[in-house]
Amino acid sequence: VQLVESGGGLVQPGGSLRLSCAASGFTVSRYGMSWYRQAPGKERELVAFIGRTGGSTNYADSVKGRFTISRDNVKNTVYLQMNSLKPEDTAVYYCYAGYFGSWGQGTQVTVSS
């Protein structure tokens, strides 16, 4: 099982980024998948979750209405579309496959003017 995140970077407040999590060793449509983030000096927190097959989603209150988690079954990839970014969204973002207890390496998102 391997998860590889990409798409992070530096963006101005109000901007957008799309994070990708390419999975190998399993089929993402068959398992719930999550995005977490960890800011400096803070604990890792759940940002978004997408359920298996049916695709139900849940979000942290702090990102509701701004972030969208989705899945491309053909590419076996999970995405996190982040809009209206704020400086407090600055963190390392991690993809997580809970069934396997597997984490990606993380991708840095910095929101700053």
C-alpha positions as CSV (number, residue, x, y, z in Angstrom):
1,V,0.0,0.0,0.0
2,Q,1.4,3.4,-1.0
3,L,0.0,6.9,-1.0
4,V,1.8,9.8,-2.8
5,E,0.5,13.3,-2.3
6,S,1.1,16.2,-4.7
7,G,-0.2,19.6,-5.5
8,G,0.8,21.7,-2.5
9,G,2.5,25.0,-2.8
10,L,2.4,28.7,-1.9
11,V,-0.9,30.5,-2.6
12,Q,-2.3,33.9,-1.7
13,P,-5.3,34.2,0.6
14,G,-8.5,33.6,-1.3
15,G,-6.7,31.4,-3.8
16,S,-7.2,27.7,-4.6
17,L,-5.2,24.5,-4.8
18,R,-6.0,21.0,-5.6
19,L,-4.2,18.2,-3.8
20,S,-3.9,14.8,-5.3
21,C,-3.3,11.4,-3.5
22,A,-2.3,8.7,-5.9
23,A,-2.8,5.2,-4.4
24,S,-1.2,1.9,-5.2
25,G,-1.6,-1.5,-3.8
26,F,-5.3,-1.2,-3.3
27,T,-8.5,0.2,-4.9
28,V,-9.5,3.6,-3.4
29,S,-13.2,3.1,-4.3
30,R,-13.4,0.1,-1.9
31,Y,-12.2,2.0,1.2
32,G,-12.8,5.2,3.1
33,M,-10.1,7.8,2.5
34,S,-9.2,10.9,4.4
35,W,-7.2,14.0,4.3
36,Y,-5.5,15.3,7.5
37,R,-3.4,18.3,8.1
38,Q,-0.8,19.3,10.7
39,A,0.2,22.9,11.3
40,P,3.4,23.8,13.2
41,G,3.0,23.2,16.9
42,K,-0.4,21.7,16.5
43,E,-1.8,18.2,16.5
44,R,-2.8,16.5,13.2
45,E,-6.4,17.0,12.5
46,L,-9.0,15.4,10.2
47,V,-10.0,17.7,7.3
48,A,-12.2,15.6,5.1
49,F,-13.4,12.0,4.6
50,I,-14.9,10.1,1.7
51,G,-16.6,6.8,2.3
52,R,-16.2,3.7,0.1
53,T,-18.3,3.1,-3.0
54,G,-21.2,5.3,-2.0
55,G,-18.9,8.3,-1.6
56,S,-20.5,9.9,1.5
57,T,-18.4,12.9,2.7
58,N,-17.6,14.6,5.9
59,Y,-15.7,17.8,6.6
60,A,-14.2,19.6,9.5
61,D,-16.3,22.7,10.4
62,S,-13.3,24.9,9.6
63,V,-13.3,23.9,5.9
64,K,-17.0,23.2,5.2
65,G,-18.1,25.0,2.1
66,R,-14.5,25.7,1.0
67,F,-13.0,22.2,0.5
68,T,-14.2,19.3,-1.5
69,I,-13.0,15.7,-1.3
70,S,-13.5,13.5,-4.4
71,R,-12.2,10.4,-6.0
72,D,-11.3,9.3,-9.5
73,N,-11.7,5.5,-9.6
74,V,-10.0,5.2,-13.0
75,K,-6.9,7.0,-11.8
76,N,-7.1,5.4,-8.4
77,T,-6.6,8.9,-6.9
78,V,-8.2,11.0,-4.2
79,Y,-8.4,14.7,-4.5
80,L,-8.9,17.7,-2.1
81,Q,-10.0,20.8,-3.9
82,M,-9.3,23.8,-1.6
83,N,-11.0,27.1,-2.4
84,S,-11.0,30.5,-0.6
85,L,-7.9,29.6,1.2
86,K,-7.0,31.3,4.5
87,P,-3.6,31.8,6.3
88,E,-4.9,29.4,9.0
89,D,-5.1,26.6,6.3
90,T,-1.3,26.6,6.2
91,A,-0.1,23.1,7.1
92,V,1.3,19.9,5.8
93,Y,-1.6,17.9,4.3
94,Y,-1.6,14.1,4.5
95,C,-3.6,11.5,2.7
96,Y,-4.7,8.5,4.9
97,A,-6.1,5.1,4.1
98,G,-7.6,4.1,7.5
99,Y,-8.3,0.5,6.8
100,F,-4.6,-0.1,6.2
101,G,-3.3,2.5,8.6
102,S,-1.2,4.0,5.9
103,W,-0.1,7.6,5.5
104,G,1.3,9.5,2.6
105,Q,4.5,11.6,2.9
106,G,2.6,14.9,3.1
107,T,2.5,18.0,1.0
108,Q,3.1,21.5,2.2
109,V,0.4,24.1,1.7
110,T,1.3,27.7,2.6
111,V,-1.3,30.5,2.4
112,S,0.4,33.9,2.6
113,S,0.5,37.2,0.8
